[in-house]
Amino acid sequence: MAAERINDLLALRSFIDEQLSGETIPSVDEVLALWEYENQSNDERDESLEAIRRGLADVEAGRVMPAREAIAELRRKHRLPDLS
């Protein structure tokens, strides 16, 4: 059913109405992320969970680098200017 709903505008509208009926109003990004999550196929959800598990295993094994270094590396790799 998830694959059928993801492109259904009426289902999206109903989903948005549900989100807006609560006490707190979520941001547009939050609503769209939740819509995407709830309408993933089981295979997509399994892939996402496995990627998270691999990332957590990397952290536990110490395969990490400081965020500043990672960002600098990505900037060099993609030929983006420094922010300094």
Buried (B, 14 or more C-beta within 10 A) or exposed (E): EEEEBBEEEEBBEEBBEEBEEEEEEBEEEEBBEEBEEEBBEEEBEEEEEEEEEEEEEEEEEEEEEEEEEEBBEEEEEEEEEEEE
